[in-house]
Amino acid sequence: MLLVVLGYVWPEPDSSAAGRRMLSLLQLYRQQGWQIIFASPAEPGPHRFELQQWQIEEKQIPLNDDAFDQWLGEVQPNVVLFDRFMLEEQFGWRVEAACPQALRLLDSEDLHCLRQARQQAYTAKRPLQQTDLYSEMAQREIAAILRCDVTLTISRAEMTLLTEQFQVPASQLMYCPFLLDEPLLAPGADFSERQHFISIGNFRHEPNWQSVLWLKQQIWPLIRAQLPGVELHIYGAYPPPKATALHAPKQGFLIKGWAENAHQVLQQARVCLAPLQFGAGLKGKFIDAMQTGTPSVTTAIGAEGMCADSCNEEKRSDTWAGLLAENPEEIAAAAVQLYQDEQLWHTKQQLGYQILQQNFARSVLEPAIWQQLEHVRQHLTAHRAQHFYGAMLRFHHHRSTRFMGQWIEAKTKLAALQQQLAESASKESI
């Protein structure tokens, strides 16, 4: 049995939650004895995971090139997984033509349209409105979900949004959060042995960058005024010059950049700060924080979807592995309280362990996920017959995308031929 993953980027588990999630999905199929090929048009980054150590074949694939069609037709995978909806838009019609009987999975990572809508509302300095959700990106993303057989959805909150707001059939969605082999790690130092605050997250992710700016400009000065001498250590992959320019040792605001071992630096900190004002999906930084016994201060959006059924909206602040607040003054007060109150700190640490065990243990979640995936694959014809809208969208979208892709391909080949003719003429003239 063969799984082909079409990756938006090459997995970087130490740089982003998306990279760790991708590895957990690959592990899901590895444990079932499947052969896996990971293919991507992206250039490999410096922090990429070497998939070959897991006996996973790596393949660089071209965009708008029928060489991909020929290759996929030859390998004939049983399942094709699109990493984010943009890859389904690019390769969906080619996959359907080359291996029509392959199960087509989409890993949404998070709902891009939800994150975009929240970011637009944040930029406009107003609350999110229902009409913000109905964007062009939403049309593209929901269409890709409907065209695929099953979409892996990382958050129960987003499952609800998709079924109730966008009327996506529940049979085309599968709840698949982070799958942790070892939900609990060694917690590291105890309260009295830890010091300083930590913030961690890929700087290329806009919610993380805005969080750092908010800390620098409004929140950290309030904390520092009450806790002089305490530092905030900010870690994250790919810090741009605008981020390193914020480094201010005299203010205790330290831009540390890339962390080779996120768990190690979290185990040394007393409190994790992540005041996220917009975003979507699940935030891997909180998984890491809970695994290392580090309570956190964040917003409702930051904690969204993390607790599943054990943390409803009304009681989430009481059952979160830290404290929740929404404005600079409240966030600063929560941070100071959690930093100084040892009993509260231990209580929130234990809540983090409970959240991990109840909601993210692979041993608990994986059997049901695998059973559902295999049921759909083995009854694929009947499954597709239930979803006429998806078939209709594939018919129209794939035809237009196919013609566009073939036009780009022909244009590229013509340009290459013209270049060759020009070079030949230049040599002959010499």
HELIX and SHEET records of a PDB file:
HELIX    1   1 ALA A   17  ARG A   30  1                                  14    
HELIX    2   2 LEU A   51  TRP A   54  5                                   4    
HELIX    3   3 ASP A   66  VAL A   75  1                                  10    
HELIX    4   4 PHE A   85  ALA A   98  1                                  14    
HELIX    5   5 HIS A  112  THR A  123  1                                  12    
HELIX    6   6 GLN A  130  LEU A  133  5                                   4    
HELIX    7   7 GLU A  136  ARG A  147  1                                  12    
HELIX    8   8 ARG A  156  THR A  160  1                                   5    
HELIX    9   9 LEU A  161  GLN A  165  3                                   5    
HELIX   10  10 ALA A  170  GLN A  172  5                                   3    
HELIX   11  11 PHE A  191  GLU A  193  5                                   3    
HELIX   12  12 GLU A  206  TRP A  214  1                                   9    
HELIX   13  13 LEU A  215  ILE A  219  3                                   5    
HELIX   14  14 TRP A  220  GLN A  226  1                                   7    
HELIX   15  15 PRO A  241  THR A  244  1                                   4    
HELIX   16  16 PRO A  249  GLN A  251  5                                   3    
HELIX   17  17 ALA A  262  GLN A  268  1                                   7    
HELIX   18  18 GLY A  284  GLN A  291  1                                   8    
HELIX   19  19 ALA A  300  ALA A  303  1                                   4    
HELIX   20  20 ALA A  308  SER A  310  5                                   3    
HELIX   21  21 ARG A  316  THR A  319  1                                   4    
HELIX   22  22 PRO A  328  GLN A  340  1                                  13    
HELIX   23  23 GLU A  342  ASN A  359  1                                  18    
HELIX   24  24 ARG A  362  GLN A  378  1                                  17    
HELIX   25  25 LEU A  380  ALA A  385  1                                   6    
HELIX   26  26 PHE A  388  SER A  429  1                                  42    
SHEET    1   A 7 GLU A  57  GLN A  60  0                                        
SHEET    2   A 7 GLN A  35  SER A  40  1                                        
SHEET    3   A 7 LEU A   2  LEU A   6  1                                        
SHEET    4   A 7 VAL A  79  ASP A  83  1                                        
SHEET    5   A 7 LEU A 103  ASP A 107  1                                        
SHEET    6   A 7 VAL A 150  THR A 153  1                                        
SHEET    7   A 7 LEU A 173  TYR A 175  1                                        
SHEET    1   B 6 PHE A 253  GLY A 257  0                                        
SHEET    2   B 6 LEU A 232  TYR A 235  1                                        
SHEET    3   B 6 PHE A 197  ILE A 200  1                                        
SHEET    4   B 6 VAL A 271  ALA A 274  1                                        
SHEET    5   B 6 SER A 296  THR A 298  1                                        
SHEET    6   B 6 GLY A 322  LEU A 324  1                                        
END                                                                             
